[in-house]
Amino acid sequence: MVPGDKSIAHRAIILGALADGLTEISGCPRSEDCQRTLGAIQTLGVEVEGWEGECLRIYGKGLRGFREAADVLDCGNSGTTMRLLAGVLAGQPFLSVLTGDASLRRRPMDRIIIPLRQMGAEIRGRAQDTLPPLAVRGGGLRGVTYRSPVPSAQVKSAVLLAGLFADGPTTVIEPVTSRDHTERMLEACGQRVERGERKVTVMPSGSLQPNKISVPGDFSSAAFFVVAGLILPDSDLTLEGVGVNPTRTGLLEVLQAMGGAIQVLPMDESVGEPRARLQIRSSRLRGVSIGGDLVPRLIDEIPVLAVAAACAEGKTVIRDAAELRVKESDRIRTIAVELSRMGVRTEELPDGLIIHGGHGLRGAGCGSYGDHRVAMALTVAGLRADGETTVLDTGCIRTSFPGFVETLQQFVPDSVEQEE
């Protein structure tokens, strides 16, 4: 029902391109974000086959086999593409320029520029080296220990990937552990990785092994159906093969604490990534308070969590989520504004939201702000609302979940109107 996990797919594509030989990836999502990563590695000289079929084949060029691109690398809306590729390109002995759409060009890049410069790369950006486009001249990196001020898997991954080209160990220390897909996949590629509490070190080996990778279902995409299954009457929904990496599944813990009837039935693993069958039934939810170390494990799911909170009895408080301000939109502001249109009393905090639930939702005309997760969350809210809901500018959903609307209409036919 849900596409493959795009966070894992980005990393599989990049590490496949850097491996020595053929990497085969099944379950790779057809999202626009993943297409940007795939297009970038092709521009850098990597041969790719099978995008239209069931198995994507990447003929890796090795760590030092990329060629200088003759044009800029367009990352579209994908922050993962830009930040992870910047880490890889920091180790390449040529000039690369990375850009993206208007939304991506507003997202902060100093958080990767600072550590990559410490490693010896030359990087320049707009707005005093804080925003894209980025110009990267790589090569000659040294291993460092970097204390990241924010718990960000993209920052951590950029530094660890650059560490593959360094002259010694590279360590990232985070205030809170972020998702660990990069570490798991590096280990699956034969790379030595050492992990401690909030700390990870990569020991450069000079080569990466190719793999056969089966990408699990994207938990962030599944989250919309999990919440829909909980808030709609008489629901009984099963989602197969969803990735349940514990650094990603904070939403399940919160929804279960809210009274959600969710069963997690383990299945199997691929490249260290567990997957499971999720069984969801209609539930009477109650408000909760969340913050602290839990937030990085559900940061992408907060828009749809806010919809669950609007349908719950009582007050839900979300704190320590200031990172939402610098996503594809200011998700704190956009969710507060759009749920208010639907009759939900919300309070915007500097680092989160207070949502007063249990008073129903009314249909409304809503905007997505060009943000795919906001668009999908409001669509789910419209399923529960009284009256018609129209969500504007839904073309952005293609960045992560092409076919979302069609899949949802199978679940609840003719319930929400979409306008691109």
C-alpha positions as CSV (number, residue, x, y, z in Angstrom):
1,M,0.0,0.0,0.0
2,V,2.8,2.4,0.8
3,P,5.9,3.2,-1.3
4,G,9.4,2.2,-0.4
5,D,11.2,4.2,2.3
6,K,12.7,7.2,0.5
7,S,15.2,7.9,3.3
8,I,16.6,4.4,2.9
9,A,16.4,4.6,-0.9
10,H,18.4,7.8,-1.1
11,R,21.2,6.1,0.8
12,A,21.0,2.9,-1.2
13,I,21.4,4.8,-4.4
14,I,24.3,6.9,-3.2
15,L,26.2,4.0,-1.5
16,G,25.4,1.8,-4.5
17,A,27.1,4.5,-6.7
18,L,30.1,4.5,-4.5
19,A,30.4,0.7,-4.2
20,D,32.7,-1.5,-6.3
21,G,30.3,-3.3,-8.6
22,L,26.6,-4.0,-9.0
23,T,24.0,-3.0,-6.4
24,E,20.4,-4.2,-6.9
25,I,17.6,-2.3,-5.2
26,S,14.0,-3.6,-5.1
27,G,11.2,-1.5,-3.7
28,C,12.8,1.8,-4.6
29,P,10.0,4.4,-4.6
30,R,9.3,6.4,-7.7
31,S,9.1,9.7,-5.8
32,E,10.5,12.9,-7.3
33,D,13.0,13.2,-4.5
34,C,14.6,9.8,-5.2
35,Q,14.6,10.6,-8.9
36,R,16.7,13.7,-8.1
37,T,19.3,11.6,-6.3
38,L,19.3,9.0,-9.2
39,G,19.6,11.8,-11.8
40,A,22.6,13.3,-9.9
41,I,24.6,10.1,-9.7
42,Q,24.0,9.5,-13.4
43,T,25.2,13.1,-14.2
44,L,28.3,12.1,-12.1
45,G,29.0,9.2,-14.5
46,V,27.3,6.2,-12.8
47,E,25.3,3.8,-15.0
48,V,21.8,2.9,-13.9
49,E,19.3,0.4,-15.3
50,G,15.8,-0.8,-14.5
51,W,14.1,2.4,-13.0
52,E,10.9,1.4,-14.8
53,G,11.0,-2.2,-13.6
54,E,10.9,-4.0,-10.2
55,C,14.7,-3.9,-9.7
56,L,16.9,-0.9,-9.9
57,R,20.5,-1.7,-10.9
58,I,23.4,0.6,-10.1
59,Y,26.8,-0.1,-11.5
60,G,29.0,1.4,-8.8
61,K,32.2,3.3,-9.8
62,G,34.0,3.0,-6.4
63,L,34.7,5.8,-4.0
64,R,36.8,7.7,-6.5
65,G,35.2,6.9,-9.8
66,F,32.8,9.9,-10.2
67,R,33.5,12.3,-13.0
68,E,33.0,16.1,-12.8
69,A,29.5,17.1,-13.9
70,A,29.3,19.5,-16.9
71,D,26.2,21.2,-15.4
72,V,24.7,22.0,-12.1
73,L,23.2,19.2,-10.1
74,D,19.5,20.0,-9.6
75,C,18.2,18.5,-6.3
76,G,14.6,19.7,-6.8
77,N,12.8,19.7,-3.4
78,S,15.1,17.1,-1.8
79,G,17.1,18.3,1.2
80,T,18.4,14.7,1.6
81,T,19.8,14.7,-2.0
82,M,21.6,18.0,-1.5
83,R,23.0,17.4,2.0
84,L,24.1,13.8,1.4
85,L,25.6,14.5,-2.0
86,A,27.5,17.5,-0.5
87,G,29.2,15.1,1.8
88,V,30.2,12.8,-1.0
89,L,31.3,15.6,-3.3
90,A,33.4,17.1,-0.5
91,G,35.7,14.1,-1.1
92,Q,35.9,14.4,-4.9
93,P,38.8,16.3,-6.6
94,F,36.6,18.5,-8.7
95,L,34.0,21.3,-8.6
96,S,30.3,20.6,-8.2
97,V,27.4,23.0,-7.9
98,L,24.1,21.9,-6.3
99,T,20.9,23.8,-6.5
100,G,17.2,23.1,-6.0
101,D,13.7,24.6,-6.2
102,A,12.6,27.7,-4.4
103,S,11.7,25.8,-1.2
104,L,15.0,24.0,-1.0
105,R,16.9,27.2,-1.7
106,R,15.4,28.6,1.6
107,R,16.6,25.7,3.7
108,P,19.7,26.1,6.0
109,M,22.9,24.6,4.6
110,D,25.4,26.1,7.0
111,R,24.8,23.1,9.2
112,I,26.7,21.0,6.7
113,I,29.0,23.6,5.4
114,I,30.6,24.2,8.8
115,P,31.7,20.5,9.4
116,L,32.7,19.8,5.8
117,R,34.9,22.9,5.9
118,Q,36.5,21.6,9.1
119,M,37.3,18.4,7.2
120,G,39.1,20.5,4.5
121,A,36.5,20.9,1.7
122,E,35.9,24.3,0.0
123,I,32.2,25.1,0.1
124,R,30.4,28.3,-0.7
125,G,26.7,29.2,-0.6
126,R,24.3,32.1,-0.9
127,A,23.5,34.5,2.0
128,Q,27.0,34.4,3.5
129,D,27.4,30.6,3.0
130,T,24.1,29.6,4.7
131,L,21.7,28.9,1.7
132,P,21.8,27.1,-1.6
133,P,23.0,27.0,-4.3
134,L,26.2,25.4,-3.0
135,A,29.6,25.3,-4.8
136,V,31.7,22.4,-3.5
137,R,35.4,21.8,-4.4
138,G,36.4,18.6,-2.7
139,G,39.4,16.4,-2.0
140,G,42.1,16.0,0.6
141,L,39.8,15.5,3.6
142,R,40.9,14.9,7.2
143,G,39.0,13.0,9.9
144,V,37.4,15.1,12.6
145,T,35.2,14.9,15.6
146,Y,32.1,17.1,15.0
147,R,29.6,18.0,17.7
148,S,26.4,18.7,15.8
149,P,24.2,21.4,17.5
150,V,21.1,19.8,16.1
151,P,20.0,16.1,16.0
152,S,19.8,15.8,12.2
153,A,20.3,12.5,10.2
154,Q,21.1,14.6,7.1
155,V,23.9,16.5,8.8
156,K,25.2,13.3,10.4
157,S,25.1,11.4,7.1
158,A,26.8,14.2,5.2
159,V,29.7,14.1,7.6
160,L,29.9,10.3,7.7
161,L,29.9,10.1,4.0
162,A,32.6,12.7,3.7
163,G,34.5,10.6,6.3
164,L,34.7,7.7,3.7
165,F,37.3,9.9,1.9
166,A,39.1,11.2,5.0
167,D,42.6,10.4,6.2
168,G,41.4,8.9,9.5
169,P,38.3,8.3,11.7
170,T,35.4,10.7,11.5
171,T,33.1,11.0,14.5
172,V,29.7,12.8,14.8
173,I,28.3,13.5,18.3
174,E,24.6,14.6,18.5
175,P,22.6,16.1,21.3
176,V,19.9,13.4,20.7
177,T,20.4,10.3,18.4
178,S,18.8,10.9,15.0
179,R,17.7,8.2,12.6
180,D,20.5,5.7,11.8
181,H,19.8,4.5,8.2
182,T,23.3,5.6,7.0
183,E,25.1,3.7,9.7
184,R,23.2,0.5,9.1
185,M,23.8,0.6,5.4
186,L,27.4,1.5,5.7
187,E,27.8,-1.6,7.9
188,A,26.0,-3.7,5.3
189,C,28.5,-2.4,2.7
190,G,31.4,-3.8,4.9
191,Q,32.3,-0.4,6.3
192,R,33.6,-0.4,9.9
193,V,31.3,1.8,12.0
194,E,31.5,2.3,15.8
195,R,28.5,3.4,17.7
196,G,28.1,4.8,21.2
197,E,25.5,6.8,23.1
198,R,24.7,9.8,20.8
199,K,28.0,9.1,18.9
200,V,29.0,7.4,15.7
201,T,32.4,6.9,14.1
202,V,33.2,5.8,10.6
203,M,36.7,4.2,9.9
204,P,37.5,4.7,6.2
205,S,38.4,1.4,4.5
206,G,38.9,2.5,0.9
207,S,36.1,0.6,-0.6
208,L,32.4,-0.3,-0.3
209,Q,30.8,-3.7,-1.0
210,P,27.8,-3.8,-3.4
211,N,24.5,-5.2,-2.1
212,K,21.1,-6.6,-2.9
213,I,18.8,-4.3,-1.0
214,S,15.0,-4.6,-0.5
215,V,13.6,-1.3,0.6
216,P,10.9,-1.5,3.3
217,G,7.7,0.4,3.1
218,D,8.1,4.1,4.1
219,F,7.0,4.6,7.7
220,S,6.5,8.3,7.1
221,S,4.1,7.5,4.3
222,A,2.4,4.8,6.3
223,A,1.8,7.3,9.1
224,F,-1.0,9.0,7.2
225,F,-2.9,5.7,6.9
226,V,-2.2,4.7,10.5
227,V,-3.8,8.0,11.7
228,A,-6.7,7.6,9.2
229,G,-7.3,4.1,10.5
230,L,-7.4,5.4,14.1
231,I,-9.7,8.4,13.6
232,L,-12.3,7.0,11.1
233,P,-15.2,5.0,12.4
234,D,-15.3,1.2,12.0
235,S,-11.7,1.0,10.5
236,D,-9.8,-2.2,10.5
237,L,-6.6,-1.7,8.4
238,T,-3.5,-3.8,7.8
239,L,-0.3,-2.3,6.3
240,E,2.3,-4.9,5.1
241,G,6.1,-4.6,5.1
242,V,6.5,-1.2,6.8
243,G,9.9,-0.2,8.0
244,V,10.0,-0.1,11.8
245,N,13.6,1.1,12.5
246,P,13.3,2.3,16.1
247,T,14.9,5.6,15.3
248,R,11.8,6.3,13.1
249,T,8.8,4.9,15.0
250,G,8.2,7.4,17.8
251,L,4.8,8.1,16.3
252,L,3.6,4.6,17.1
253,E,4.6,5.0,20.7
254,V,2.7,8.3,20.9
255,L,-0.4,7.1,19.2
256,Q,-0.4,4.0,21.5
257,A,-0.1,6.3,24.5
258,M,-3.1,8.2,23.1
259,G,-5.1,5.0,23.2
260,G,-4.6,3.9,19.6
261,A,-5.2,0.3,18.8
262,I,-2.0,-0.6,16.8
263,Q,-0.4,-4.0,16.6
264,V,3.2,-4.3,15.3
265,L,3.9,-7.8,14.0
266,P,7.7,-8.3,13.1
267,M,8.5,-9.7,9.6
268,D,12.1,-9.6,8.4
269,E,15.1,-7.4,7.8
270,S,17.1,-6.1,4.8
271,V,20.5,-4.4,5.2
272,G,19.8,-4.1,8.9
273,E,16.4,-2.5,8.5
274,P,13.5,-4.3,10.2
275,R,10.0,-4.3,8.7
276,A,6.6,-5.3,10.2
277,R,2.9,-5.7,9.6
278,L,0.9,-3.0,11.2
279,Q,-2.7,-3.6,12.2
280,I,-4.8,-0.6,13.0
281,R,-8.4,-0.3,14.3
282,S,-10.6,2.7,15.1
283,S,-9.8,4.1,18.5
284,R,-10.9,6.8,20.9
285,L,-7.8,8.9,21.4
286,R,-6.8,11.2,24.2
287,G,-4.4,14.1,24.3
288,V,-0.8,13.8,25.4
289,S,2.3,15.9,25.9
290,I,5.5,15.1,24.0
291,G,9.0,16.6,23.8
292,G,12.6,15.9,24.4
293,D,14.5,12.9,22.9
294,L,11.3,11.5,21.4
295,V,10.8,14.4,18.9
296,P,13.6,13.5,16.5
297,R,12.1,10.0,16.2
298,L,8.8,11.5,14.9
299,I,9.7,14.9,13.5
300,D,8.4,14.1,9.9
301,E,5.2,12.7,11.3
302,I,4.2,15.7,13.4
303,P,1.8,17.2,10.8
304,V,-0.3,14.1,10.8
305,L,0.1,13.6,14.5
306,A,-1.5,17.1,14.9
307,V,-4.5,15.7,13.0
308,A,-4.8,12.8,15.4
309,A,-4.5,15.3,18.3
310,A,-7.4,17.4,16.8
311,C,-9.6,14.3,16.9
312,A,-8.5,13.3,20.4
313,E,-10.2,14.2,23.7
314,G,-8.4,16.9,25.6
315,K,-5.2,18.9,25.0
316,T,-2.0,17.8,23.1
317,V,1.2,19.7,23.7
318,I,4.1,19.3,21.3
319,R,7.5,20.9,22.3
320,D,11.1,20.8,21.3
321,A,10.2,20.7,17.6
322,A,11.7,24.0,16.4
323,E,13.2,22.0,13.5
324,L,9.8,22.1,11.9
325,R,10.3,25.8,11.2
326,V,12.9,25.0,8.5
327,K,11.3,22.2,6.6
328,E,9.6,22.5,3.2
329,S,7.4,25.1,4.9
330,D,7.2,26.4,8.5
331,R,5.2,23.4,9.6
332,I,4.4,24.8,13.0
333,R,2.8,27.9,11.4
334,T,1.1,26.1,8.5
335,I,-0.4,23.3,10.6
336,A,-1.7,25.8,13.2
337,V,-3.3,28.0,10.5
338,E,-4.8,25.3,8.5
339,L,-6.3,23.3,11.4
340,S,-7.7,26.5,12.7
341,R,-9.6,26.9,9.3
342,M,-11.1,23.5,10.1
343,G,-12.4,24.7,13.5
344,V,-9.6,23.3,15.7
345,R,-8.3,25.6,18.4
346,T,-4.6,25.7,18.2
347,E,-1.8,27.7,19.9
348,E,1.5,28.2,18.1
349,L,4.6,27.9,20.3
350,P,8.1,28.9,19.3
351,D,9.1,25.2,19.3
352,G,5.7,23.5,18.8
353,L,2.0,23.5,19.1
354,I,-0.9,23.2,21.6
355,I,-3.9,21.5,20.0
356,H,-7.3,21.5,21.8
357,G,-9.0,18.4,20.5
358,G,-12.3,16.7,20.7
359,H,-14.5,19.4,19.3
360,G,-14.8,18.1,15.7
361,L,-13.4,19.3,12.4
362,R,-15.4,21.1,9.7
363,G,-14.7,21.0,6.0
364,A,-12.7,23.9,4.6
365,G,-10.6,25.1,1.8
366,C,-7.0,24.5,2.8
367,G,-3.6,25.3,1.4
368,S,-0.6,23.0,1.3
369,Y,2.1,25.7,1.1
370,G,3.8,23.4,-1.4
371,D,4.7,21.0,1.4
372,H,4.0,17.4,0.7
373,R,3.5,16.3,4.4
374,V,1.2,19.2,5.1
375,A,-0.9,18.4,2.0
376,M,-1.3,14.7,3.0
377,A,-2.0,15.5,6.6
378,L,-4.8,18.0,5.7
379,T,-6.2,15.4,3.3
380,V,-6.4,12.9,6.2
381,A,-8.1,15.6,8.3
382,G,-10.6,16.1,5.6
383,L,-11.6,12.4,5.9
384,R,-12.9,13.1,9.4
385,A,-14.3,16.6,8.8
386,D,-18.0,17.5,8.5
387,G,-18.6,18.9,5.0
388,E,-16.3,19.1,2.0
389,T,-12.6,19.7,2.3
390,T,-10.5,21.0,-0.6
391,V,-6.7,20.9,-0.4
392,L,-5.0,23.2,-2.9
393,D,-1.6,22.7,-4.5
394,T,-1.3,19.0,-4.0
395,G,1.2,18.4,-6.8
396,C,3.9,18.6,-4.1
397,I,2.8,15.2,-2.9
398,R,4.7,13.6,-5.8
399,T,8.0,14.5,-4.1
400,S,7.4,11.6,-1.6
401,F,4.3,9.6,-2.4
402,P,3.1,9.5,-6.0
403,G,-0.3,7.8,-6.0
404,F,-1.2,8.9,-2.5
405,V,-4.6,10.3,-3.4
406,E,-5.5,7.2,-5.5
407,T,-4.5,4.9,-2.6
408,L,-6.5,6.9,-0.1
409,Q,-9.6,6.9,-2.4
410,Q,-9.4,3.1,-2.3
411,F,-9.6,3.4,1.5
412,V,-12.3,6.0,1.7
413,P,-13.8,6.8,-1.8
414,D,-14.8,10.3,-2.9
415,S,-14.0,11.9,0.5
416,V,-11.5,14.7,-0.2
417,E,-11.2,17.0,-3.2
418,Q,-7.6,17.7,-4.4
419,E,-6.5,20.6,-6.6
420,E,-3.1,20.9,-8.2
